[in-house]
Amino acid sequence: MNSNEAPLRTYLARKGWDGVTLLVVPAAALGIILFAYPCVYGLILSFTPKTGGIFASYAAFFKDPFLYQTMFKTLWIALPVTLFNLVISLPSALCVRLARRQRLLTTILVLPITLGTVLVAEGLLDYLGPEGWVNRVLLVLGIISVPMRLVHNYWGVFLSLVVTGFPFAFLLTLSYLSGLDRGLEKAASTLGAGPARRFLHIILPLILPGLAVTFCLCFVDAFSVFPSAVLLGAPAGATRVISIAAYNAAFEQFNYSLGSAIAILMGLVQLAIVSAVLAARRIIYNGPLTSGKG
């Protein structure tokens, strides 16, 4: 070993730069290139409009109801979808956690995540359209007299986001449940606690911080909806989400400053919701994400 290497290694170790830390450098550099630089560039671009002052693009967004209402339409889609996926993923994960064929059931439940948003949208158009299988079966059974409108509206986008978002929520919830020590539930059972009380007083408090993180990740995914809103929704009406507004401004009107401003506002809304949920999580529980491990 070169005598100069030892002092250098000692110096780096004192500064906290050991071999393991240096392995993070490539990932950090990639994150800066792919995330930090585009964000900074987009932020600067949003303050350089073609005409007007530096805040002209933001003012244009809030002055036009057709633009700023997209923010509320996106929230009206993303929040219910996130809550619904969270609610149905919890009992599903509880059942799979106790099942014998856990791997098989998990594979079946997460299979939609491999299809992609566009393929799921195409499939839902065939199944839920006016001539789709769902309407045909209901008409044959006499349950309905005219085909139900399940696509090209709010519900088409909602169902698409449920299909693509549920596997993600389910996997995260199952991972938190799998980390719990079952001995705690057995101890509660021996003391006379039933399934409902064990869930409310043991399982739910322990996984609540994890559910908060799951909510945040699923919300960010649902809030950035684009293909489903175009293929299964009404892009000029009820499902004109904020991502569509940003795309139209940048690539149809060629107003890159306005498009960047809309994207920045989109990120700020997501950051506000995520920060509020994480702050509430810290108030309820200030500790590790999972506890009760054996």
C-alpha positions in Angstrom: 0.0 0.0 0.0 1.3 3.5 -0.8 2.2 5.4 2.3 0.2 8.4 0.9 -3.0 6.4 0.7 -3.2 5.7 4.5 -3.2 9.4 5.5 -5.8 10.2 2.8 -8.0 7.4 3.9 -7.7 8.5 7.5 -8.5 12.1 6.6 -11.6 11.0 4.6 -12.7 8.7 7.4 -12.5 11.6 9.9 -14.8 13.6 7.6 -17.3 10.8 7.4 -16.3 9.7 3.8 -15.7 6.0 4.2 -16.0 3.3 1.5 -19.7 2.8 2.1 -20.4 6.5 1.9 -18.5 6.9 -1.4 -20.9 4.3 -2.9 -23.7 6.8 -2.6 -21.9 9.4 -4.7 -22.9 7.9 -8.1 -26.6 7.7 -7.1 -26.4 11.3 -5.7 -24.9 12.5 -8.9 -27.5 10.8 -11.0 -30.3 12.3 -8.8 -28.9 15.8 -9.2 -28.7 15.3 -13.0 -32.1 13.8 -13.4 -34.1 15.6 -10.7 -32.4 18.7 -9.2 -31.2 20.2 -12.5 -34.6 19.9 -14.3 -36.4 21.4 -11.2 -34.0 24.4 -11.0 -34.2 24.9 -14.8 -38.0 24.7 -14.7 -38.2 27.1 -11.8 -36.0 29.7 -13.6 -38.0 29.2 -16.8 -41.3 29.9 -15.0 -39.9 33.4 -14.0 -38.9 34.3 -17.6 -42.2 34.8 -19.5 -42.4 36.1 -23.0 -44.2 39.3 -21.8 -44.8 40.9 -18.5 -43.0 40.7 -15.2 -41.3 37.7 -13.6 -44.6 36.6 -12.1 -46.6 37.0 -15.3 -46.9 33.2 -15.9 -48.2 32.6 -12.4 -50.6 35.5 -12.6 -51.9 34.1 -16.0 -52.6 30.8 -14.3 -54.6 32.2 -11.4 -56.5 34.7 -13.6 -57.9 32.1 -16.0 -60.6 29.9 -14.3 -60.0 27.3 -17.0 -56.5 26.9 -15.7 -56.6 27.2 -12.0 -59.7 25.0 -11.7 -57.6 22.1 -13.0 -55.9 22.1 -9.6 -59.2 21.4 -7.8 -60.2 18.8 -10.4 -57.0 17.0 -9.9 -57.4 17.0 -6.1 -61.0 15.8 -6.6 -59.6 12.7 -8.4 -56.4 12.1 -6.5 -57.6 12.3 -2.9 -60.6 9.9 -3.2 -58.5 7.4 -5.2 -55.7 7.5 -2.7 -58.1 7.0 0.3 -60.0 4.2 -1.5 -56.8 2.3 -2.4 -55.6 2.7 1.2 -58.9 1.5 2.6 -59.1 -1.6 0.4 -55.4 -2.4 0.7 -55.5 -2.8 4.4 -58.0 -5.7 4.7 -56.5 -7.3 1.6 -53.0 -7.2 3.2 -54.4 -8.5 6.5 -56.0 -11.5 4.7 -52.9 -12.3 2.6 -50.7 -12.0 5.6 -52.5 -14.9 7.3 -53.0 -17.0 4.1 -51.1 -20.1 3.2 -50.5 -19.2 -0.5 -49.2 -15.7 0.4 -46.8 -15.5 -2.6 -49.4 -16.7 -5.1 -52.1 -14.3 -3.8 -49.6 -11.4 -3.7 -48.6 -12.1 -7.3 -52.2 -12.1 -8.5 -53.0 -8.9 -6.6 -49.9 -7.0 -7.9 -50.2 -8.2 -11.5 -51.9 -5.0 -12.8 -48.8 -3.0 -11.9 -47.0 -4.9 -14.7 -49.4 -3.8 -17.4 -48.8 -0.1 -17.5 -51.3 2.8 -17.4 -51.9 2.9 -21.2 -52.6 -0.9 -21.4 -55.0 -0.7 -18.4 -56.8 2.2 -20.0 -57.2 0.3 -23.3 -58.6 -2.7 -21.4 -61.0 -0.7 -19.4 -62.3 0.9 -22.6 -63.1 -2.6 -23.9 -64.7 -3.8 -20.6 -66.5 -0.7 -19.4 -67.4 1.0 -22.7 -71.0 1.1 -24.0 -70.5 -2.1 -25.9 -68.2 -3.6 -23.3 -68.6 -6.8 -21.4 -69.9 -5.2 -18.2 -72.7 -3.4 -19.9 -73.6 -6.4 -22.1 -73.8 -8.7 -19.0 -76.0 -6.2 -17.1 -78.3 -5.7 -20.1 -78.7 -9.5 -20.6 -79.5 -10.0 -16.9 -82.0 -7.2 -17.0 -80.3 -5.1 -14.3 -80.1 -2.1 -16.6 -82.1 -1.0 -19.6 -79.5 1.3 -21.2 -75.7 1.0 -21.1 -74.1 2.8 -18.2 -71.5 5.5 -19.0 -68.4 4.3 -17.2 -65.7 5.8 -19.4 -64.9 9.2 -20.8 -65.9 10.7 -17.5 -64.8 10.9 -13.8 -65.4 7.3 -13.1 -63.3 6.0 -15.9 -60.3 7.8 -14.6 -61.1 6.8 -11.0 -61.3 3.1 -11.9 -58.1 3.3 -13.9 -56.2 4.8 -11.0 -57.6 2.2 -8.6 -56.4 -0.6 -10.8 -52.9 0.8 -11.3 -52.6 2.2 -7.8 -53.9 -0.6 -5.6 -51.0 -3.0 -6.1 -48.6 -0.3 -5.0 -50.6 0.5 -1.9 -51.1 -3.2 -1.2 -47.4 -4.0 -1.3 -46.5 -1.2 1.0 -49.2 -2.1 3.5 -48.3 -5.8 3.4 -44.6 -4.9 4.1 -45.6 -3.0 7.2 -47.9 -5.7 8.4 -45.3 -8.4 7.8 -42.9 -6.5 10.1 -45.2 -6.7 13.1 -44.5 -9.3 15.8 -47.4 -11.7 15.9 -46.6 -12.4 19.5 -48.2 -9.1 20.5 -51.5 -10.3 19.0 -51.2 -13.7 20.6 -50.6 -12.0 24.0 -53.6 -9.8 23.5 -55.7 -12.8 22.5 -54.8 -14.7 25.6 -56.0 -11.7 27.6 -59.4 -11.8 26.0 -59.0 -9.3 23.2 -61.1 -10.2 20.1 -60.0 -9.6 16.4 -61.5 -6.1 16.3 -59.9 -5.0 19.5 -56.5 -6.5 18.5 -56.7 -4.6 15.2 -57.8 -1.2 16.8 -55.4 -1.3 19.7 -52.3 -3.1 18.4 -52.1 -3.5 14.6 -53.5 -0.1 13.6 -51.4 2.1 15.9 -48.3 0.3 14.9 -48.8 0.5 11.1 -50.4 4.0 11.2 -47.1 5.8 10.5 -46.5 3.4 7.5 -50.0 4.0 6.3 -49.2 7.8 6.3 -46.2 7.2 4.1 -48.2 4.9 1.8 -50.9 7.7 1.5 -48.2 10.2 0.5 -46.6 8.0 -2.2 -50.0 6.9 -3.6 -51.2 10.5 -3.6 -48.2 11.8 -5.5 -48.7 9.0 -8.1 -52.4 9.7 -8.5 -52.0 13.5 -8.6 -49.7 13.2 -11.6 -52.3 11.4 -13.6 -52.1 12.1 -17.4 -52.7 9.1 -19.7 -55.8 7.9 -17.8 -57.3 11.4 -17.9 -56.8 11.6 -21.6 -57.9 8.1 -22.6 -60.7 7.4 -20.1 -61.8 10.9 -19.0 -63.0 14.1 -20.5 -59.7 16.1 -21.1 -61.6 19.3 -21.9 -64.1 18.9 -19.0 -64.4 17.1 -15.7 -61.0 15.4 -15.9 -59.0 18.2 -17.3 -56.2 17.7 -14.7 -53.3 20.0 -14.0 -50.8 17.9 -15.9 -52.9 18.3 -19.1 -52.9 22.0 -18.6 -49.1 22.0 -18.3 -48.8 19.9 -21.4 -51.1 22.1 -23.4 -49.3 25.3 -22.3 -45.9 24.0 -23.1 -46.4 21.8 -26.2 -49.5 23.2 -27.9 -49.3 26.9 -27.1 -45.4 26.7 -26.9 -45.6 28.9 -23.8 -42.8 27.1 -21.9 -42.8 29.6 -19.1 -46.5 29.1 -18.4 -46.0 25.3 -18.7 -43.1 25.4 -16.2 -45.1 27.6 -13.8 -48.0 25.1 -13.8 -45.6 22.3 -13.2 -44.1 24.2 -10.3 -47.5 24.8 -8.8 -48.3 21.2 -9.3 -45.3 20.2 -7.2 -46.1 22.8 -4.5 -49.6 21.3 -4.1 -48.1 17.8 -3.7 -45.5 19.1 -1.3 -48.2 20.8 0.8 -50.4 17.7 1.1 -47.4 15.4 1.8 -46.0 17.8 4.4 -49.4 18.0 6.1 -49.8 14.3 6.3 -46.3 13.7 7.6 -46.7 16.5 10.1 -49.9 14.8 11.4 -48.0 11.5 11.5 -45.3 13.0 13.8 -48.0 14.4 16.1 -49.7 11.0 16.4 -46.5 8.9 16.6 -42.9 10.1 16.8 -40.8 7.0 16.3 -39.7 4.4 13.7 -42.0 3.6 10.8 -42.6 0.1 12.1 -42.4 -1.2 15.6 -43.3 -4.3 17.4 -40.8 -6.5 15.5 -39.6 -9.7 16.9 
